[in-house]
């Protein structure tokens, strides 16, 4: 998956999952040997990374839901996915 290819479908790498942590009372991204606590913006993106929706579909849905210019949303989504991909969160 190329981080700049909006047709790509982001999928969590094996062993990575998004889960609500009762002890911390927040959402966490669990990965082998690490726990990431996404902020609200990242969480909205990660919830939509279901292995079926393309980056373009995720960007379009977020732009519509938050009434924000698509190009602004696209930059944020692509940057987050690229960063997490470099850390092995996405395959």
C-alpha positions in Angstrom: 0.0 0.0 0.0 1.4 3.4 -1.0 0.6 6.1 1.6 -0.3 8.5 -1.2 -2.5 6.1 -3.2 -6.1 6.9 -2.2 -7.3 3.7 -3.8 -5.3 1.7 -1.2 -7.2 -0.1 1.5 -5.5 0.2 4.8 -5.4 -2.9 6.9 -4.0 -3.4 10.4 -0.9 -5.6 10.4 -1.2 -9.0 12.1 -1.4 -8.5 15.9 -2.6 -4.9 15.7 -6.1 -4.0 16.9 -8.0 -1.0 18.1 -9.6 -1.6 21.4 -11.3 0.4 24.2 -9.2 0.0 27.3 -11.4 -0.1 30.4 -8.5 0.5 32.8 -7.4 3.7 31.0 -11.0 4.6 30.0 -9.8 5.4 26.4 -9.2 3.8 23.0 -5.8 2.3 22.4 -4.1 0.8 19.4 -2.5 -2.4 20.5 0.5 -3.7 18.6 3.2 -6.2 19.4 5.3 -4.8 22.3 3.6 -1.4 22.2 0.4 0.5 23.0 -0.5 3.7 21.2 -3.2 6.1 22.5 -4.6 8.0 19.5 -6.0 11.4 19.8 -9.6 12.1 18.7 -8.7 12.9 15.1 -6.5 9.8 14.7 -9.2 7.7 16.4 -11.8 8.8 13.8 -9.5 7.7 11.0 -8.5 4.4 12.7 -12.1 3.4 13.3 -12.7 3.6 9.6 -9.7 1.5 8.7 -11.7 -1.8 8.5 -9.8 -3.5 5.7 -12.6 -2.8 3.3 -12.8 1.0 2.8 -10.3 2.7 0.6 -8.4 5.8 1.7 -10.5 7.8 -0.8 -13.7 6.5 0.8 -12.4 7.2 4.3 -11.4 10.8 3.3 -14.8 11.4 1.6 -16.7 10.2 4.6 -14.7 12.3 7.0 -15.0 15.4 4.8 -18.8 14.9 4.7 -19.2 14.1 8.4 -17.1 17.1 9.6 -18.0 19.5 6.7 -14.3 20.2 6.1 -12.6 20.7 2.7 -11.6 17.4 1.3 -8.0 18.4 0.7 -7.5 19.3 4.3 -8.9 15.9 5.4 -6.9 14.1 2.8 -3.6 15.6 4.0 -4.3 14.5 7.5 -5.4 11.0 6.6 -2.6 10.3 4.3 0.0 11.7 6.8 -1.4 9.5 9.6 -1.5 6.4 7.5 2.0 7.0 6.2 3.3 7.5 9.7 1.6 4.4 11.1 2.7 2.3 8.1 6.3 3.2 8.7 5.8 2.0 12.3 4.4 -1.4 11.1 0.8 -0.6 12.2 -0.6 -1.1 8.7 0.5 -3.7 6.2 
